[in-house]
Amino acid sequence: MQAYVVWWILAAVLVGVELTSGTFYLLVYGVAAAASGLAAWLGAGLSVQLLTAGVIATLGTLALRHWKRSTAHPESSLQNMDIGQTVWVESWQGGRGQVKYRGALWDAEAESAGVDSTHPLVIRAVKGNTLILGN
């Protein structure tokens, strides 16, 4: 079997497995394998093929890591959207309780011991699915 066929089969397998994972890393490696297959098809030696795969995989991985770090994380922006919003207490006992917010009941904790639950409270932070409230 020719070397370029092996590279292209490897590329197809990597891209196929990537379709089930959704991380994009295997897609980068699949592109690197396809490029190495192209180099083999053009008659390059094994060392050039391996160098092609290594360089493209490394550059692609670095570019992908940079892209993932620079994109906004929607879960953090949603939490930041909640901070500063006013909520009314549904039930409260000993610094913990439930509040109605965005059409649902949320668990809540007092930011400090001096929180007055008889008045509307303000969301100060979000810890998991618990709202941290203050006056």
C-alpha positions in Angstrom: 0.0 0.0 0.0 1.3 3.4 -0.9 2.3 5.8 1.9 -0.1 8.5 0.7 -3.0 6.1 1.0 -2.1 5.3 4.6 -1.9 9.0 5.4 -5.3 9.6 3.9 -6.9 6.7 5.7 -5.4 8.0 8.9 -6.8 11.5 8.1 -10.3 10.1 7.4 -10.3 8.1 10.7 -9.1 11.1 12.7 -11.8 13.4 11.2 -14.4 10.7 11.6 -13.6 10.3 15.3 -13.6 14.1 15.7 -17.2 14.1 14.6 -18.0 12.2 17.8 -15.9 14.3 20.1 -16.3 17.9 19.1 -13.0 19.2 20.4 -11.4 20.1 17.0 -8.0 18.7 18.0 -8.5 15.5 16.1 -9.6 17.6 13.1 -6.3 19.5 13.3 -4.4 16.1 13.3 -6.6 14.9 10.5 -5.6 17.9 8.4 -2.0 17.3 9.3 -2.3 13.7 8.1 -4.0 14.7 4.9 -1.2 17.2 4.2 1.4 14.5 4.8 -0.5 12.3 2.4 -0.3 15.1 -0.2 3.4 15.3 0.4 3.7 11.6 0.0 1.6 11.7 -3.2 4.0 14.4 -4.6 6.9 12.1 -3.9 8.4 13.4 -0.7 10.4 11.1 1.5 9.3 9.7 4.9 11.2 12.4 6.8 9.5 15.2 4.9 6.1 13.5 5.5 6.7 13.3 9.2 8.0 16.8 9.4 4.9 18.1 7.5 2.6 16.3 9.9 4.5 17.5 12.9 4.7 21.1 11.9 1.0 21.3 10.8 -0.2 19.5 13.9 1.9 21.7 16.2 0.9 25.0 14.6 -2.8 23.9 14.4 -2.8 22.9 18.1 -1.2 26.2 19.1 -3.7 28.1 17.0 -6.6 26.1 18.4 -5.5 26.7 22.0 -5.2 30.4 21.3 -8.7 30.5 19.7 -10.3 28.6 22.6 -8.7 30.9 25.2 -9.7 34.1 23.4 -13.4 33.1 22.8 -15.9 34.2 25.5 -17.1 31.6 27.9 -20.9 31.9 27.9 -21.4 30.4 31.3 -19.3 33.2 32.9 -21.1 35.9 31.0 -24.5 34.5 32.1 -23.4 34.5 35.7 -22.1 38.1 35.4 -25.5 39.0 33.9 -27.2 37.9 37.2 -24.9 40.0 39.5 -26.7 43.2 40.6 -30.2 41.9 39.9 -32.8 42.3 42.6 -34.7 39.3 44.0 -37.5 38.7 46.5 -37.2 36.1 49.2 -39.7 33.2 49.0 -38.4 31.5 52.2 -35.5 32.3 54.5 -34.1 30.7 57.6 -30.6 31.0 59.2 -28.9 32.8 56.3 -30.1 30.4 53.6 -33.3 30.2 51.6 -35.0 30.3 48.3 -35.7 33.2 46.0 -37.7 33.5 42.8 -35.6 34.7 40.0 -36.0 34.4 36.2 -39.2 32.4 36.7 -37.7 29.7 38.9 -36.9 29.1 42.5 -33.2 29.4 43.3 -31.2 28.3 46.4 -29.7 31.4 48.1 -27.2 32.2 50.8 -26.6 35.4 52.7 -23.4 37.3 51.8 -23.0 38.2 55.5 -24.8 37.7 58.8 -26.3 41.1 58.6 -28.5 40.5 55.5 -32.1 41.7 56.0 -34.3 39.2 54.2 -37.5 41.3 54.7 -36.4 43.7 51.9 -35.5 42.9 48.3 -32.0 41.5 48.1 -29.3 42.0 45.4 -27.4 39.1 43.8 -23.7 39.6 44.7 -22.3 36.4 43.3 -23.3 33.0 41.8 -21.7 29.9 43.3 -22.7 26.9 41.2 -26.6 27.1 41.3 -26.7 29.1 44.5 -27.2 32.8 44.5 -25.1 34.8 47.0 -27.3 37.7 48.2 -26.7 41.0 50.0 -28.6 44.2 50.8 
